[in-house]
Amino acid sequence: MNTVIFACTQNAGRSQIAAAFFNLLADPTKARAVSAGTQPAERLHAEVLATMKEMGVDLGDAKPQRLTPELAKSAQILVTLGGLPDAPSVADQKREDWPMEDTAGKSAADVEKIRDTTAAMVSDFVNRHGWERPQ
């Protein structure tokens, strides 16, 4: 089983969106995703909750969590969203850095664009690794 961590600063938007899409698209017998942040917020951004709900994804129970060295070690791949220079470094761990706008303080329309871009990037990532969910 492969574990992927999607990480951003607050774990209140981008990384939550990415992990949710990953877990919808990936075969759960091959890979799973978790999300975390280096400076977690108290809750997810309201616009993120609303735009994900539009897609049929309820993140109402999701809680931001800290990206600790222990959590980082549990994953084979760390994907940082929007740059994360203070992310823990783990020897032999694959790492990808995806340039991505933060959802904090953005309008619903802007968050929808970030959501859709994230969905496409996650879909490509899942396909590149051969982790597609069986049809």
MARMARVO-226929 format. One record per residue: residue in three letters; x, y, z of N, C-alpha, C in turn. Coordinates in steps of 0.05 Angstrom, whole numbers, padded with zeros to 5 digits, always signed. Example, Ala and Ser with C-alpha at 12.3 -4.5 7.8 and 13.67 -1.06 7.14 Angstrom:
! MARMARVO-226929
ALA+00264-00114+00156+00246-00090+00156+00264-00066+00156;SER+00257-00045+00142+00273-00021+00143+00258+00001+00157;
END
This chain:
! MARMARVO-226929
MET+00017-00024+00000+00000+00000+00000+00018+00025+00000;ASN+00013+00043-00018+00027+00068-00020+00011+00090-00006;THR+00025+00106+00008+00012+00130+00021+00024+00155+00009;VAL+00007+00173+00002+00015+00199-00009+00005+00220+00011;ILE+00022+00239+00018+00013+00262+00034+00012+00286+00016;PHE-00011+00300+00016-00013+00325+00002-00011+00346+00024;ALA+00008+00364+00022+00013+00384+00043+00013+00412+00033;CYS+00002+00430+00049+00003+00459+00045+00007+00472+00072;THR+00005+00497+00074+00010+00511+00099-00011+00506+00119;GLN-00036+00512+00113-00058+00511+00133-00073+00485+00134;ASN-00070+00469+00113-00086+00444+00111-00116+00450+00113;ALA-00124+00472+00101-00152+00481+00103-00164+00484+00075;GLY-00149+00478+00054-00159+00482+00027-00146+00463+00007;ARG-00125+00472-00006-00112+00457-00028-00106+00428-00022;SER-00093+00423+00001-00085+00396+00007-00109+00378+00014;GLN-00129+00390+00026-00154+00375+00031-00168+00367+00005;ILE-00169+00386-00013-00181+00381-00039-00166+00359-00054;ALA-00139+00361-00054-00123+00341-00068-00126+00313-00057;ALA-00126+00311-00030-00128+00285-00018-00156+00273-00023;ALA-00177+00290-00022-00204+00280-00027-00206+00269-00056;PHE-00196+00284-00075-00198+00274-00103-00181+00249-00107;PHE-00157+00249-00095-00140+00225-00097-00155+00200-00087;ASN-00167+00202-00064-00181+00179-00052-00206+00171-00068;LEU-00217+00189-00083-00239+00182-00101-00230+00168-00126;LEU-00206+00176-00136-00196+00166-00161-00178+00141-00159;ALA-00164+00139-00137-00144+00117-00135-00157+00091-00124;ASP-00146+00069-00134-00153+00043-00124-00144+00041-00095;PRO-00163+00037-00076-00155+00037-00048-00138+00013-00040;THR-00136-00007-00057-00118-00029-00051-00089-00023-00059;LYS-00085-00001-00075-00059+00006-00084-00047+00031-00070;ALA-00065+00051-00064-00055+00076-00053-00077+00091-00038;ARG-00069+00107-00020-00087+00125-00005-00073+00151-00001;ALA-00089+00172+00005-00077+00198+00010-00087+00209+00036;VAL-00069+00224+00049-00076+00240+00072-00067+00268+00066;SER-00077+00287+00082-00069+00315+00078-00059+00326+00105;ALA-00042+00346+00103-00031+00358+00127-00020+00386+00121;GLY-00014+00401+00142-00003+00428+00138+00018+00434+00159;THR+00036+00451+00151+00058+00459+00170+00048+00478+00192;GLN+00027+00493+00186+00015+00511+00205-00015+00508+00204;PRO-00027+00486+00213-00055+00480+00209-00074+00501+00220;ALA-00095+00506+00204-00116+00524+00213-00134+00509+00232;GLU-00153+00523+00243-00173+00511+00261-00193+00494+00246;ARG-00200+00503+00221-00221+00489+00205-00215+00495+00176;LEU-00229+00479+00159-00227+00483+00130-00240+00510+00123;HIS-00231+00521+00100-00243+00546+00090-00272+00540+00081;ALA-00290+00558+00087-00318+00554+00080-00322+00551+00050;GLU-00307+00566+00034-00310+00565+00005-00301+00537-00005;VAL-00282+00525+00008-00272+00498+00001-00294+00478+00006;LEU-00306+00480+00030-00328+00462+00037-00351+00464+00016;ALA-00358+00488+00009-00380+00493-00009-00374+00483-00037;THR-00350+00489-00048-00344+00481-00075-00340+00451-00077;MET-00330+00438-00057-00328+00409-00057-00355+00396-00055;LYS-00373+00408-00039-00400+00397-00037-00414+00398-00064;GLU-00409+00419-00080-00420+00421-00107-00413+00396-00124;MET-00390+00384-00118-00380+00361-00133-00389+00335-00120;GLY-00405+00337-00099-00414+00313-00085-00395+00303-00064;VAL-00375+00319-00057-00355+00311-00037-00359+00327-00011;ASP-00366+00313+00010-00372+00326+00036-00346+00324+00053;LEU-00334+00348+00057-00310+00349+00074-00317+00360+00102;GLY-00343+00359+00109-00352+00371+00134-00338+00359+00159;ASP-00329+00334+00158-00316+00322+00181-00286+00324+00180;ALA-00275+00336+00158-00246+00338+00156-00235+00359+00175;LYS-00212+00353+00187-00199+00371+00206-00170+00375+00197;PRO-00161+00400+00197-00133+00404+00191-00115+00390+00212;GLN-00092+00379+00202-00073+00367+00219-00045+00376+00213;ARG-00027+00374+00232+00000+00383+00229+00016+00362+00214;LEU+00033+00371+00196+00052+00354+00182+00077+00351+00200;THR+00076+00329+00215+00098+00323+00234+00119+00306+00219;PRO+00143+00305+00230+00163+00286+00218+00153+00257+00219;GLU+00139+00250+00240+00128+00222+00241+00108+00217+00219;LEU+00090+00236+00214+00070+00233+00193+00084+00232+00166;ALA+00103+00250+00162+00118+00250+00137+00132+00223+00131;LYS+00143+00211+00152+00156+00185+00148+00137+00163+00140;SER+00111+00166+00145+00092+00145+00139+00085+00144+00109;ALA+00095+00163+00093+00087+00164+00065+00111+00158+00047;GLN+00104+00147+00024+00124+00142+00003+00129+00167-00014;ILE+00108+00183-00016+00109+00208-00033+00097+00231-00017;LEU+00111+00254-00018+00101+00279-00006+00098+00298-00029;VAL+00073+00308-00032+00067+00328-00052+00061+00354-00038;THR+00077+00374-00043+00072+00400-00031+00058+00417-00051;LEU+00039+00433-00041+00022+00450-00058+00028+00479-00052;GLY+00039+00493-00073+00044+00521-00069+00071+00527-00056;GLY+00088+00507-00055+00114+00511-00042+00112+00508-00011;LEU+00130+00494+00000+00129+00489+00029+00158+00484+00039;PRO+00174+00505+00041+00202+00502+00048+00206+00490+00076;ASP+00186+00492+00094+00189+00482+00121+00178+00453+00124;ALA+00172+00440+00102+00163+00412+00104+00185+00394+00113;PRO+00179+00374+00130+00200+00356+00139+00212+00341+00115;SER+00237+00336+00117+00252+00321+00096+00256+00293+00105;VAL+00249+00274+00088+00251+00245+00095+00269+00232+00074;ALA+00290+00219+00083+00309+00206+00065+00294+00185+00048;ASP+00301+00184+00022+00290+00165+00003+00260+00168-00003;GLN+00248+00190+00006+00220+00195+00000+00219+00211-00026;LYS+00201+00203-00044+00196+00218-00068+00181+00243-00060;ARG+00187+00265-00074+00174+00290-00068+00168+00305-00094;GLU+00144+00316-00095+00136+00333-00117+00127+00359-00106;ASP+00133+00381-00120+00124+00407-00112+00106+00418-00134;TRP+00081+00422-00128+00062+00432-00148+00056+00461-00143;PRO+00062+00479-00162+00055+00507-00159+00024+00509-00158;MET+00014+00522-00138-00015+00524-00135-00022+00547-00117;GLU-00042+00562-00126-00052+00585-00110-00066+00575-00085;ASP-00063+00591-00064-00076+00585-00038-00106+00592-00041;THR-00123+00577-00027-00152+00582-00027-00159+00603-00006;ALA-00142+00609+00013-00148+00627+00035-00155+00655+00024;GLY-00178+00665+00032-00186+00692+00025-00196+00695-00004;LYS-00199+00673-00018-00208+00674-00046-00238+00673-00048;SER-00248+00683-00070-00277+00682-00075-00285+00653-00082;ALA-00310+00648-00082-00320+00621-00089-00312+00614-00117;ALA-00313+00634-00136-00306+00628-00164-00276+00621-00166;ASP-00259+00635-00151-00231+00629-00152-00225+00601-00139;VAL-00239+00595-00118-00235+00569-00105-00245+00546-00124;GLU-00266+00551-00139-00275+00532-00159-00253+00526-00180;LYS-00240+00548-00189-00218+00544-00208-00195+00528-00196;ILE-00188+00534-00172-00167+00520-00158-00175+00490-00154;ARG-00200+00486-00147-00210+00458-00144-00208+00443-00170;ASP-00216+00455-00192-00216+00441-00218-00188+00436-00227;THR-00170+00455-00223-00142+00451-00230-00130+00429-00214;THR-00136+00428-00188-00126+00408-00170-00137+00380-00179;ALA-00162+00378-00185-00174+00353-00194-00159+00342-00218;ALA-00153+00359-00238-00138+00351-00262-00110+00342-00255;MET-00096+00356-00238-00069+00349-00230-00069+00322-00215;VAL-00088+00318-00197-00089+00293-00182-00096+00270-00201;SER-00114+00274-00219-00121+00253-00239-00096+00245-00254;ASP-00081+00264-00264-00056+00258-00278-00036+00243-00260;PHE-00034+00251-00236-00015+00239-00217-00023+00209-00212;VAL-00049+00204-00208-00059+00177-00203-00053+00160-00228;ASN-00058+00171-00252-00053+00156-00277-00024+00151-00281;ARG-00007+00170-00276+00022+00166-00279+00033+00143-00262;HIS+00021+00139-00239+00030+00118-00221+00016+00092-00225;GLY-00004+00091-00242-00019+00066-00247-00037+00058-00224;TRP-00048+00078-00210-00064+00072-00186-00094+00076-00192;GLU-00103+00076-00217-00131+00082-00223-00149+00061-00209;ARG-00172+00071-00201-00193+00054-00189-00204+00037-00211;PRO-00208+00011-00206-00220-00007-00226-00248+00002-00234;GLN-00255-00001-00259-00281+00007-00269-00302-00014-00263;
END
